[in-house]
Amino acid sequence: MKKITVIYKSVYGTTKRYAEWIAEELKAPLFEAASVKPAQLMDYDVVVYGGGLYAGGIIGAKLVSKNPCKSLVVFTVGLATPEITDYSAILNKNFTSEFLARTKIFHLHGGMDYGKLGLAHKAMMALKKKESEKMPLNERTSDDRALLETYGGKVDFTGRGNIQPLVDYVHAL
Ligand SMILES: Cc1cc2nc3c(=O)[nH]c(=O)nc-3n(C[C@H](O)[C@H](O)[C@H](O)COP(=O)(O)O)c2cc1C
């Protein structure tokens, strides 16, 4: 039996929800990243780390990219639609090529409730909206269109079924 743990960092709860589902499926203990000491990572055969996507960053991921793990699986949670999003720029910004070569990464669909955003995040999203609006229609990406359609409202794309490929992958390790 492999010793598995799930660790996450979440601001508004969608990454936490996925982490809870994954921990439940894998029957693994769940920890918030802030409560984990780097040395504890080596206590597990497999570490599953989840972080929300914020302006191209995977929050809290330094815990697992700067410290050794025996085997690591990372999942990101963002508003971008995973099936049609190219994550290479995000991955190359957050991780080294050596890290990427030894780490399996999954991307899960999150959500956003504008009413619950903190002031700084509200301001960042307002700026993004302005940038998307300025862009000529034919140059807007699916992200731009989704942002403009959902701006100010509440969207939730989380679903327990989305974790299945990750769960299957960990079971097969
Ligand atoms: C300021 C801000 C920046 C964001 N940047 C990105 C991004 O670069 N890519 C993305 O897919 N989603 C982005 N999002 C959406 C979040 O990743 C999404 O709401 C996610 O579900 C949040 O996870 P959490 O609920 O665990 O905090 C951003 C959200 C905010 C508020």
The ligand as an ORCA input file, in Angstrom:
! r2SCAN-3c Opt
* xyz 0 1
  C      -7.140     37.899     -9.573
  C      -7.453     36.583    -10.196
  C      -6.594     36.063    -11.163
  C      -6.897     34.834    -11.782
  N      -6.046     34.324    -12.731
  C      -6.368     33.161    -13.356
  C      -5.511     32.616    -14.358
  O      -4.443     33.151    -14.656
  N      -5.929     31.475    -14.986
  C      -7.102     30.845    -14.678
  O      -7.440     29.832    -15.294
  N      -7.911     31.309    -13.685
  C      -7.568     32.445    -13.038
  N      -8.381     32.933    -12.033
  C      -9.556     32.161    -11.626
  C      -9.254     31.257    -10.422
  O      -8.183     30.393    -10.698
  C     -10.507     30.424    -10.116
  O     -11.471     31.293     -9.580
  C     -10.233     29.274     -9.165
  O     -11.373     28.448     -9.107
  C      -9.827     29.801     -7.810
  O      -9.430     28.772     -6.941
  P      -9.768     28.843     -5.364
  O     -11.280     28.942     -5.262
  O      -9.261     27.560     -4.836
  O      -9.073     30.024     -4.801
  C      -8.083     34.131    -11.411
  C      -8.921     34.662    -10.407
  C      -8.627     35.874     -9.794
  C      -9.545     36.404     -8.752
*
